[in-house]
């Protein structure tokens, strides 16, 4: 809940200093908000939130150490009433619904207007879910969707998370460390992902991710076959 002076306490988590400064500047223009802390990687978020009182965590999905996705799940486990608003350069198509289903209070792209960002913070701080008009349309589409799902849409939340980490170029051991599970567990997830998606190896997985816009085009990361 907001503090007695009616200010919404916001904690910002993003690995780019310029982005954090920009977000702080936007939020400080609002008399009903105050930035109470910040972090530049996933592990730092978890450490600082132990002694932090915040209403909303505004967090990038892509961060060093632990991803915003994993941090969000841990924060919701430790602080069930905490509102986590995810921020990303990626479109809502592939991440928005999955993150909200996993516990996020809302999802915004970094291209969102400042007014929309502030609206989202107020919405989640008051106990609501922030769903943009385009994400609402996606939700309606999903409710009416049947067997026309793309292969990656049939993955579980954890499998999709591992899928994203694999296609970002991370090695199996690095993913296991980030998610605090065994290498065997990640290898099992990888095998299930390939089977569900009808693919043979990590190269085909990466090609699929590029083709469907799940990871941005760029230098091809090294993947394990």
C-alpha positions as CSV (number, residue, x, y, z in Angstrom):
1,X,0.0,0.0,0.0
2,X,1.2,3.6,-0.6
3,X,2.7,5.4,2.3
4,X,0.7,7.7,4.7
5,X,1.6,10.7,2.6
6,X,-0.1,9.0,-0.4
7,X,3.1,8.5,-2.3
8,X,3.7,5.3,-4.2
9,X,7.1,3.9,-3.4
10,X,8.8,2.6,-6.5
11,X,12.0,0.5,-6.8
12,X,13.7,0.6,-10.2
13,X,15.7,-2.3,-11.6
14,X,17.5,-2.0,-14.9
15,X,21.1,-2.7,-15.9
16,X,21.5,0.6,-17.8
17,X,22.3,3.7,-15.7
18,X,20.9,6.0,-18.4
19,X,17.6,4.1,-18.4
20,X,17.3,4.3,-14.6
21,X,18.0,8.0,-14.6
22,X,15.4,8.5,-17.2
23,X,12.8,6.6,-15.3
24,X,13.6,8.4,-12.1
25,X,13.2,11.7,-13.9
26,X,9.8,10.7,-15.2
27,X,8.5,9.5,-11.9
28,X,9.8,12.4,-9.9
29,X,7.6,14.7,-12.0
30,X,4.6,13.1,-10.2
31,X,3.8,14.3,-6.7
32,X,2.2,11.0,-5.8
33,X,5.3,8.9,-6.5
34,X,8.8,8.5,-5.0
35,X,11.7,6.4,-6.1
36,X,13.0,4.6,-3.0
37,X,15.8,2.5,-4.5
38,X,17.4,1.0,-7.5
39,X,19.4,-1.9,-8.7
40,X,21.4,-2.9,-11.8
41,X,21.2,-6.7,-11.8
42,X,18.9,-9.4,-10.6
43,X,20.9,-10.5,-7.6
44,X,21.1,-6.9,-6.4
45,X,17.4,-6.6,-6.6
46,X,16.8,-9.6,-4.3
47,X,19.5,-8.4,-1.8
48,X,18.3,-4.8,-1.6
49,X,14.6,-5.7,-1.4
50,X,15.3,-7.5,1.9
51,X,15.6,-4.2,3.7
52,X,13.5,-2.1,1.3
53,X,9.9,-1.0,1.7
54,X,8.3,-0.5,-1.7
55,X,4.9,-0.7,-3.3
56,X,5.9,-1.3,-6.9
57,X,9.1,-2.8,-8.5
58,X,9.6,-1.5,-12.0
59,X,11.9,-4.1,-13.5
60,X,13.5,-4.9,-16.8
61,X,13.1,-8.4,-18.0
62,X,16.7,-8.7,-19.3
63,X,19.3,-8.2,-16.6
64,X,22.7,-9.7,-15.6
65,X,22.9,-12.3,-12.8
66,X,19.3,-13.4,-12.6
67,X,16.8,-12.4,-15.3
68,X,13.9,-10.1,-14.4
69,X,11.6,-13.1,-15.0
70,X,13.3,-15.2,-12.3
71,X,13.6,-12.3,-9.9
72,X,9.9,-11.5,-10.3
73,X,9.0,-15.1,-9.3
74,X,11.3,-15.0,-6.3
75,X,10.0,-11.6,-5.2
76,X,6.3,-12.7,-5.4
77,X,7.2,-15.8,-3.4
78,X,8.9,-13.7,-0.6
79,X,6.6,-10.7,-0.8
80,X,3.2,-11.8,-2.1
81,X,1.7,-8.3,-1.8
82,X,4.5,-6.6,-3.7
83,X,3.5,-5.4,-7.2
84,X,6.0,-6.1,-10.0
85,X,5.6,-4.2,-13.2
86,X,7.8,-5.6,-16.0
87,X,9.5,-3.4,-18.5
88,X,11.1,-4.6,-21.8
89,X,12.3,-3.7,-25.3
90,X,10.4,-6.8,-26.5
91,X,6.9,-6.6,-27.7
92,X,4.0,-7.9,-25.7
93,X,3.2,-10.6,-28.2
94,X,5.7,-13.2,-26.7
95,X,6.2,-12.1,-23.1
96,X,3.2,-10.0,-21.8
97,X,0.7,-12.7,-21.1
98,X,3.2,-15.3,-19.9
99,X,4.7,-12.8,-17.4
100,X,1.3,-11.8,-16.1
101,X,0.2,-15.4,-15.7
102,X,3.5,-16.0,-13.8
103,X,2.7,-13.3,-11.3
104,X,3.6,-9.9,-12.8
105,X,1.1,-7.1,-12.2
106,X,1.7,-5.6,-15.6
107,X,3.9,-5.4,-18.7
108,X,5.2,-2.4,-20.5
109,X,7.5,-1.9,-23.5
110,X,10.2,0.7,-23.2
111,X,8.6,2.5,-26.1
112,X,5.6,3.3,-23.9
113,X,4.8,7.0,-23.3
114,X,5.6,8.4,-19.9
115,X,1.9,9.0,-19.2
116,X,1.2,5.3,-19.8
117,X,4.1,4.3,-17.5
118,X,2.7,6.4,-14.7
119,X,-0.8,5.1,-15.3
120,X,0.5,1.6,-15.1
121,X,2.2,2.3,-11.8
122,X,-0.9,3.8,-10.2
123,X,-3.0,0.9,-11.5
124,X,-0.9,-1.9,-10.0
125,X,-0.2,0.0,-6.8
126,X,-4.0,0.2,-6.2
127,X,-4.2,-3.6,-6.6
128,X,-5.2,-3.8,-10.3
129,X,-3.5,-5.4,-13.3
130,X,-2.1,-3.2,-16.0
131,X,-3.0,-4.5,-19.4
132,X,-2.5,-2.3,-22.4
133,X,-5.2,-2.2,-25.1
134,X,-3.1,-4.3,-27.5
135,X,-2.3,-6.9,-24.7
136,X,-6.0,-7.0,-23.9
137,X,-6.7,-8.0,-27.5
138,X,-4.1,-10.7,-27.3
139,X,-5.8,-12.0,-24.1
140,X,-9.2,-12.1,-25.9
141,X,-7.6,-13.9,-28.9
142,X,-6.1,-16.5,-26.6
143,X,-9.4,-17.2,-25.0
144,X,-10.8,-18.1,-28.5
145,X,-7.7,-19.8,-29.8
146,X,-7.6,-23.5,-30.3
147,X,-5.1,-25.7,-32.1
148,X,-3.8,-22.8,-34.1
149,X,-1.1,-22.1,-31.5
150,X,2.5,-21.7,-32.6
151,X,4.8,-24.4,-31.2
152,X,6.4,-22.2,-28.6
153,X,3.0,-21.3,-27.2
154,X,2.5,-24.8,-26.1
155,X,5.5,-24.6,-23.7
156,X,5.0,-24.3,-20.0
157,X,6.1,-21.1,-18.3
158,X,9.4,-22.6,-17.1
159,X,10.1,-24.2,-20.5
160,X,9.5,-20.9,-22.3
161,X,11.8,-19.2,-19.8
162,X,14.5,-21.8,-20.5
163,X,13.8,-21.5,-24.3
164,X,14.4,-17.7,-24.1
165,X,17.6,-18.2,-22.2
166,X,18.9,-20.8,-24.6
167,X,18.2,-18.6,-27.6
168,X,19.9,-15.7,-26.0
169,X,23.1,-17.7,-26.2
170,X,23.5,-18.8,-22.6
171,X,25.1,-22.2,-21.9
172,X,23.2,-24.9,-20.0
173,X,25.4,-24.5,-16.9
174,X,24.9,-20.8,-16.9
175,X,21.1,-21.2,-17.1
176,X,21.2,-23.8,-14.3
177,X,23.1,-21.4,-12.1
178,X,20.8,-18.5,-12.9
179,X,17.7,-20.5,-12.1
180,X,19.3,-22.3,-9.1
181,X,18.6,-25.8,-10.5
182,X,20.7,-28.6,-11.6
183,X,22.3,-29.0,-15.1
184,X,20.3,-32.2,-15.5
185,X,17.0,-30.3,-14.9
186,X,17.9,-27.7,-17.6
187,X,19.0,-30.5,-20.0
188,X,15.6,-32.2,-19.4
189,X,13.8,-28.9,-20.1
190,X,15.8,-28.5,-23.3
191,X,14.9,-32.0,-24.5
192,X,11.2,-31.4,-23.8
193,X,11.3,-28.1,-25.6
194,X,12.8,-29.6,-28.7
195,X,10.3,-32.5,-28.6
196,X,7.3,-30.2,-28.1
197,X,8.4,-27.9,-30.9
198,X,9.4,-30.6,-33.3
199,X,13.0,-29.4,-33.6
200,X,16.2,-31.3,-33.6
201,X,18.8,-29.1,-32.0
202,X,19.7,-25.6,-30.7
203,X,20.5,-24.2,-34.1
204,X,16.9,-25.0,-35.2
205,X,15.7,-23.5,-32.0
206,X,17.6,-20.3,-32.6
207,X,16.4,-20.1,-36.2
208,X,12.8,-20.5,-35.0
209,X,13.3,-17.7,-32.4
210,X,14.6,-15.3,-35.0
211,X,11.9,-16.2,-37.5
212,X,9.1,-15.5,-35.0
213,X,10.6,-12.4,-33.5
214,X,11.2,-13.9,-30.0
215,X,14.8,-12.7,-30.1
216,X,16.0,-9.7,-32.1
217,X,18.0,-10.3,-35.2
218,X,21.7,-9.7,-34.7
219,X,25.0,-11.6,-34.3
220,X,24.1,-15.3,-33.9
221,X,24.9,-16.4,-30.3
222,X,26.8,-19.6,-29.7
223,X,24.4,-22.4,-28.7
224,X,24.9,-25.9,-27.5
225,X,23.6,-28.5,-30.0
